[in-house]
Amino acid sequence: MDNRTLDNENRKSLVLGIDTGGTYTDGVLLEYHSRRVLASHKSLTTKRDFSIGIEAVIEGIRLDNPAAVKMVSVSTTLATNAIAEGKGKRVALLLIGYDPDLVASFKMEKRFATPHFYYFEGGHDLYGREKQTLDLSGILAKVSEIRHQVDAIAISGYFSPLNPEHENRVREAVSRITGLPIVLGHQLSTKLGSIERATTAALNASLLAVLQDFVVAVRRAMERRRINAPLMVVRGDGTLMSDEFAARSPVETIHSGPAASAMGGRFLSRLDDMLIVDVGGTTTDLALIEAGQVAVSEDGATVSDYKTAVKAANLLSIALGGDSHLTLSREKKITLGPERVVPLAYLAHQHPEIGARLETLSRRTWAQSGPEWLEYWFLLREPKDESLFTSAKDLRLVQLLRAGPRPVPEILKALDALHISQLSARDLFRQEIIGKAGLTPTDLIHVEGRYTPWDVQASVNALKNFSRYQFKEPEEIRALVWRQVTETIMRAIITFLSAKTLKLTGRGPNNDISNWFFYNSIYRTHPQLITEFRLRQPIVGIGAAAGIFLQDVAAKLRTDLILPEYHQVANAVGAIAGSVMVTEELLVYPRLSGEGLDVVGYYVQAGDERLQFEALSEALAQARAISRERALGAALRSGADTPQVVVEELTDGLDTWRVRAKAVGNPRLSRQ
């Protein structure tokens, strides 16, 4: 679209959607009321400074009149990736009233999302009564001891949603002796699962600085482009929240990126029932749309091995994408992923000498050109402080890579090492000081001419070398890789939709019926029996490589593959397709007589406020009124325009109730 067309749209309400993924940052410009996509652009994600990639997207959209933009909304995999990669900040988790023996007996310590957790007396029981006297002096002594060893503090009290008194007292006391950010468990979830609430608090604390830096980066990019508009962030369930709320509750953005993809797929396809398959550079994500809504997991999102109390889209992510590393296993079998690397086509595009080196490599003998020569390491950024290096080899490695990317065998020789495990470069990769490039499906797509923005010949030569080492032709290797892609995605879809484990051990002789059924459904090798999986819904493909990765998958599942217009940037569309939603949940539970079990009234626990009533009907009526008022106010503060509120009552049994108010509205656009 040219600038004249955009100028004609300036009189209308334009909104800008941006998705910052692990590989690409995508952007779309949309006319809000007609829901018409006007322009789109993709740029590589710049993890060292997200604002660079975001600004490149805005520039690529060629927006001449920034004042026409009435809202910017972003989705991001930042929180999910930070948790999965262990890149969150250091957190001290203070556990009040938890039983350490009980936690240890069920081996739940690893679920706390931080190694720095400490037990203290205190907490409450199922009726909100104090279980033990709060050990405030012990807490303050421990915080004084560790405050310079952590970046944030999370506090989780036993049954704190029913009575947050101890959490609040600890926060007030701790804030007097340290300026570290403090997160309270009861403010993030009213669920009574103590482990999940503690995990959620710890993760939220670890992500505070990470997401705040991201919001600042987006705001900086907006300011440079003179965009003065509200900024919204996509939650993990596909709804929107204000940037201020996201900065306080970054744990809410878990699965934000995949949820935006699902919303974008629904928006662009205009279908109400479908399976969304988002093929990215790093992962392939699956989500189900039913009756026009993203299927949501009420049990809480899980990231890596951490179960949280955060409501998020029910989805499955597998480590397969366009940039998955294509290598050989110890048994010399082709392996795809799970590691994501830079495609050799792109590395050679950025460093033309790499193309020449791959050309030379393709002419070497088999013994001189093993697949390890296709793995390059390169310098991503200069380290801020070389004194933090864990070994002298780290410093020598950085100095070597300053001269340009190097293949692994050259690096080993230069550093007098026999194996990469001797280089201890893990921290350099984790801090994104150095990067890794290798052969990927993106390179194969370049060879096939289906996507060729970078150095095609570099990919051709790399595949030629890889194939020769396998004693196969390049065409055979490509067929094997795409077959593996199809099998992997089909297995993920069947596992996701059936919620059952599918154990596969290859197509050889096997007595397992599920293994045989799966492969016979794909390849129909049995002379008499036909087996098949048939997907009821169509597959809606998201991402630039969706058509390539999913064509055979849809055919073998006997369903349609739909690639809507702008499916390449559907995740960015989804960032602006959602509504603003705020949920306020209050607990109503019995008030007992002294130490006995006679019910003498009811409590309404509304956050930090605790109200007493004699009759259940009176307590429920007040809870409905308070939750409605709070949800409406929070939705307005979060950027909703004329939100509507629905209140529901859910019983937990034993005269205990949850009163939940949901306020939903379209995002409020700037009126400048």
Secondary structure, DSSP 4 states (H G I P E B T S, - for coil): --HHHHHHHTTS-EEEEEEE-SSEEEEEEEETTTTEEEEEEEEE--TT-HHHHHHHHHHHHT-S-GGGEEEEEEEESHHHHHHHTT-S--EEEEEES--HHHHHHTT-GGGGS-SEEEEES--B-TTS-B-S---HHHHHHHHHHHTTT-SEEEEEETTTTT--HHHHHHHHHHTTT--S-EEEGGGT-----HHHHHHHHHHHHHHHHHHHHHHHHHHHHHHHTT----EEEE-TTS-EEEHHHHHH-GGGGTTHHHHHHHHHHHHHH--SSEEEEEE-SS-EEEEEEETTEE-EETT--EETTEE-S--EE-EEEES--TTEEEEE-TTS-EEEEEEE-EEHHHHHHH-HHHHHHHHHHTTS-GGG--GGGG-EEEE-S--S-GGG-SSHHHHHHHHHHTT--EEHHHHHHHTT-SSGGGG--HHHHHTTSEEEEE--HHHHHHHTTSS-SS-HHHHHHHHHHHHHHTTS-HHHHHHHHHHHHHHHHHHHHHHHHH-S------SSS---HHHHHHHHHHH---SS-------SSPEEEESTTHHHHHHHHHHHTTS-EE--TTGGGHHHHHHHHSPEEEEEEEEEEEEE-TTS--EEEEEEEETTEEEEESSHHHHHHHHHHHHHHHHHHHHHHTTEEEEEEEEEEEEEETTEEEEEEEEEEEEPPP--
